Amino acid sequence: MTSGDAVKPKAKYHHGDLRETLVQASYDLVAEHGAENFTLADACRLAGVSTAAPYKHFRDRDEVLGLIVKRGFDEMSSLSMAAVEKVGVGTLAGITAMGKAYVRFAVENQRVFRLMFGQHPVLKKEVGVVDEGMGCFSKVIEQVAIYCERNGVRGDPMTIAVRLWTFVHGASSLLIDQDYAAVAPDLDVEAMLEETTPLLLSGPLP
């Protein structure tokens, strides 16, 4: 989508909510059309405000994209912890559910997910984005640490968490890029997560 395409404006925003309205409109646009097609002008049209409005609240387009990335990490973290709490904190089932939530987020929010993980390299160096990403990952480390303590698993929770993240992130990327469809069209990714998570939680590899 380009800035010339039609964008239906939302209802009028409430006074004082302009910043949030613009961030949410921007998030929605990136989720639908991708960061490469996102303009602040489109966000203004969707929010029903003038094109001068963003510059009262944001430095530039990159700042808005950074806020979208932070919102993405926050959403991913919330979904992951909700999945954990349904089946058990610090349990194998909980950590497996966390992995499944990660994959579902990636599949359902592909364009935001790509932006979160390197589509716009400048954002990866922004302090707020780094902090938000680490905050999301820290939830995985916490769950792994609880699991290891309860089950007498030797090994560093950080190392095990990185191992888990590497697996679910790789699976997510292969899934949304349709690479699994090319080489293993009948693969059940959730079943693979259930089979592999216990192995990755087993402590130091031999």
C-alpha positions, 0 to 999 in steps of 0.5 A: 500500500502507498500513501495514495491508497484509500484508508478508512479513518477510524472514529474521532479520537478522544482529546488527550489520546492522540499519541496512543491513537496514532501508535495503534493505527500505525501498528494496525497498518504495519500488521496488515501491509508491512513496515516497508509500505507504512507511512505516517500519512497513512496512519494519520488518515486511519486515525482521522487526524491531520498529517502534522499531528504525529510530529507533536508526539514523535521524532520521525517514522523510525520512532513510531516503528520502534514503538510498534516493535515494543508493542509487539514484544509486549503482546508476545510476552502477554500471550506467552504468559497467559498460555503458561498460566493456563497449564502451570508455571515452571512446568513442561506443559507451561514451557511447551505452551509458551513455545506454541504461543510464540509460533502462533504469534509469529504466524498471526502477526507475520509482518510485525514479527519480521519487523521485531526481528531485524527487518529494520536494522536501526531499530535493533540498536534502540535501547527501548526496543532492546529492553523490551525484547530482553524483557520478553525473553526474561520470561522464558528464562524465569520459567526454565529456572523454575523448571530446572530447580523443581526437576533437578536439571543441571545447567544454566537456565539462560543457556537452556532458554536460548536453546529453546528460543533458537528452536521456536524462532527457527520453526516460526521463521520456517513456517511463515516463510512456507519452507516447511510446506516445500520440504515437509508439507504434512509436518505438525509443528505443534506436535514437533514442539511437544516432542522436542521441548523435553529434550531441550530442557534436559540440561547440558547436551552430551 
